[in-house]
Amino acid sequence: MDEKVFSDAADFARDIFADDSSGHDFYHTMRVHDLARTICSKEGGDMDIVRLASLLHDVDDRKLFGDNGYANARRFMDSESIDPVIQDVVCHIISQISFKGEDTVIPDTLEGRIVQDADRMDAIGAIGIARTFAYGGSRGRQMHVPGEMHREGMSEVEYFANQGTSINHFHEKLLKLRDLMNTPTAREMAEHRHAYMVGFLEEFMSEWDGRL
């Protein structure tokens, strides 16, 4: 693909997320894109597909846009005269990357697994912590409620309906992601970010309980 396609896709994402303050902003898109390129360069796969899918991976996010059949991604790719076969491949990747509780799937292509890993990487570590509280605040969720236990074994429907605290979200999703990475490159990269989150949670609870 011509480099202009990727530049236009980045501009499209910038416009889509111009007013976002939930952590699913343009800069998240670009971090996922850059992480995906890094992983793809080491793991192989079609770099063009990986780049386009990562740039468009959130433009139809159901948390933000509902279930719209990937209308925004399709609209952009139509405007760039992207081959319908490639459009289907990109939309298929997008359909598989989200965390859905017990109904989460492993993408059936290497390119999908790479984009999923990149998206998960941006959900953990220091940036993942910041995004968790940004998203929770944007949805009116409390940071932490003593005695409110996190939930396990949620289905896709239960996971997306869940309105738990931001701290519980770490246990319901974020602390699971290191072991769910698909590629060796991502698994190695995730170690430091996972350890950082574990340390943060220990510090948070010590401060919350007045022990520090």
N, C-alpha and C positions, 0 to 999 in steps of 0.2 A: 504493500500500500504506500501511496505517497505520504510523505511526512505531514503534508497539509491536512490530511484526514485526522491525524492525531492532534494537531494543533487546533483544528476546528472542534474536535470532540472535547478538548479541554475547555475551550471557550463556551461550548454548550453546557458543560457541567457547571462552569462558573456562573452562567446566567440562571440555571436551575436552582442553584444553592445560594444565590446572592444574599438572601435574608435569613439563612439557616443559623441557628445558635444551639442546635441539639447535638453537635459533634459529628453530624453527617454532612459537613460542609465541603466546599471546593477543595480545601487543603487536605481533608481526609482522602478525597478522590485522588489527588496527586501523590499523596504518600503511598496509597495502595498501588498506583501505577508504577511508581519508582521501585517499590519493594518487589512487585511482580516482575519487572524487568531484571532485577538482580537475581531473583530465584530462577527465572527462565534461562538466564545466561549460564547458569550452572547445571540446571536439570534438563535442558533441551526443550523441545516443543516449538510451536509456531509463534514466534515473537509478535508478529502483527496481530494475530488473534488475541494473544494475551494482553497486548497493549490496548486494543480497542475494547475488549470486554472489561478490563479494569477501569478504563475511563468512563464507561457507561454503567458500571455495576450497581450504582445507587440511584440512577436517574428515575427509576420506577419503584424504589423501595416501598414495600407495602406499609411500613410504619409511617411513611410520609405521604404516600400517594394512593394508598388503597390498592386493590387488585385491578389494575388497569390494562393487563395484557401486554405489558412492555411497550405501551404506546409512545412514550418519550424516546426510548432507544430506537424504536422502529422509525419514528419521525426523523430523527437525526440521520440514521443510516439511509433512509430514502432520499434525504436532501443531498447526500453525498454520492448517490447512485451506487451504493454498495450492493454487490451481488446478493440476491435473495438467499442463496445457499449459505453464504457467510453470515448474513443476518440471522438465519436460523441457528447457526452454530453459536453465535454470540449470545443470543437470547436464551439458548439452552444452558450455556454456562451460567448466565445470570440467574436462571431459575434454580440452580443447584447449590449456590454458594452460601446461602443464609443459614445461620444456626436456627434450628427449629425444635429444640429440646430432643426428645427421644426419636423424633422423626427426621433429624438431620441426616443428610445423605452425603456420601463420598462421591464427588463428581466422577463421571465415567470417561473423562478425557484428561490427559495430562495438563492441557491448558486450563481446564476448569479447576483442577486440583491446585495449580499454581496460583490462580486468582483467589481461590478460597483461602489458601495459606496467607497470601498477602493481606487480604481483608482481615483475617483473624489476627495477624501480627499487629495491625494497627488498633486492635481491641485490647491489647495487653501492654504491660509495662507502664511507664510514666504517662504516655499519651493515652493509653487505654484507661488509666485511672481518671484522668481529666475528662475524657469523653463520657465516662460512666456518670459522673456527677453533673456534667453539662446536660446529658440526655435526661437524667432523673429530674433535674430542676425544671427542664422544659416541659415535663409531663406532670409536674406537681407532686413528685414522689419524695418521701422523706429519706434522709440520709441513712438513718439507722433507728430501729425501734427495739430496745432490749426485750428479749423474750420472744420476738417474732422470728420464727424459724424459716430458713430457706426451704424451698420445695425441690424435691427430686422426682425423676421419672415423669416429667410433664410431656404431654403430647404437643404437637404443633399448635393445636387450638388452645390448649391450656397455657402454653408458653407465651403466645402473643396476647392472651387475655390477662396475663399475670401483671399485677400492679404492685409488686413487692418493692422493698427498699433498695437503695443503691448498694448498700453493703451486701445484702442477700444476693444481688446480681453477680457479685464476684463468685459466690459459691454455686450459683445456678448455671453459670456460663463460663466466666473468664478464667477461673482456675482449672477448667477442664481443657482449655484450648491447646495448651502445650502438648498434651498427649494425643490430641486430635489432628495435629499437623500432618500433612500428607507426604511431604518431600523431606529427604535428609537435610537439605539446606535449611528449610524452615524450622525443622526440629532443633537444629543446632542454634539458629538465631533466637529461638523462643526461650531458651534456657535462662538467659540473663533477664529478660523481661518478666518471666514467670517469677523468678526469685525476687525481683524488685517489688512485685505485687504482694508476695507473701510477707516481705518485710514491712510494707506499707500497712497491711491489715493488722499486723502485730502492734505496730506503733499506734495506729488508730484506736484499737481497743484498749491499749494501755492508757492513752490520753483520755479516752471516753470514761474509763473507770477511775480516773484520778490517780493512777499508779505512777505516772510520770508528769 
